[in-house]
Amino acid sequence: MKLAPFAALAACSLLVTACASRPDETPVVQETRTDNVVTDTRPTGPVPGSIADFEQNAGDRVFFGLDRFDLDNASRETLRRQAAWLAQYPGTRILIAGNADERGTREYNLALGARRANSVRDFLVSQGVDASRISTVSYGKERPTCTQSTESCWAQNRNGITVVTSGAVS
């Protein structure tokens, strides 16, 4: 019982020591001082190599015309950015999901979604992305982005979405 106060004091000392910050830690705010002006130099935007980085800087989807699976110029440019991003992060694997609008039969839209996903995959492979890093799936009309029955919603739903499945920075 005579050692109880010393044990309590030792426990408190360990607790305080464990919670103390280390002097070698990087400061939370990085500043640059020039001519009495303080500039915050922390990086802005998503973490490089993250899913958010892919979506923001490469773009995660391309769009198709009605009953079409060919790529237009805007789609090819998005896919070039995706290929460049994937070249920077060679451990990343992706899934390409082909989608269709609600018009047409389930079977027709599943087949069209597959052709769209394959069109995206083939273009990425032509840009140097290893085919073994790419999986494809067709959701047909089963996973709409927009649920209204309007031409603008149907246009949004006719797409190929690239999803990073592994290898991205958290």
SULSUL-V497451 format. One record per pair of residues at least 12 apart in sequence whose ideal C-beta (glycine too) atoms are under 7 Angstrom apart, sorted by the first residue. I is the first residue (numbers start at 1). GAP is how many residues later the second one is. Records with the same first field share a line. If there is no record, write none. Layout:
# SULSUL-V497451
I: GAP + GAP
This chain:
# SULSUL-V497451
29: 13
30: 12
47: 122
49: 40 + 119 + 120
50: 118 + 119 + 120
51: 113 + 117
54: 31 + 110 + 114
57: 28
58: 23 + 24 + 27
59: 19 + 22 + 23
60: 101 + 102
61: 98 + 99 + 100 + 101
62: 13 + 16 + 17 + 58 + 97 + 98
63: 12 + 92 + 95 + 96
64: 52 + 94 + 95
66: 92
69: 43 + 46 + 47 + 50
70: 49
71: 48 + 52
76: 47
79: 41 + 44 + 45 + 48
80: 47
82: 42 + 80
83: 41 + 44 + 45 + 46
86: 43
87: 41
89: 78
91: 76
92: 72 + 75 + 76
93: 40 + 72 + 73 + 74
94: 39 + 40 + 68 + 69 + 70 + 71
95: 40 + 42 + 68 + 70
96: 21 + 24 + 25 + 38 + 40 + 64 + 66
97: 20 + 40 + 42 + 64 + 66
98: 15 + 16 + 17 + 18 + 19 + 38 + 40 + 62
99: 14 + 40 + 44 + 58 + 59 + 60 + 62
100: 12 + 13 + 40 + 41 + 57 + 58
101: 40 + 53 + 56 + 57
102: 39 + 42 + 47
103: 51
106: 34 + 35
109: 31 + 32
110: 28 + 30
113: 25 + 26 + 27
114: 24
116: 44
117: 19 + 20 + 21 + 43
118: 18
120: 40 + 42
121: 13 + 15
144: 13
145: 12
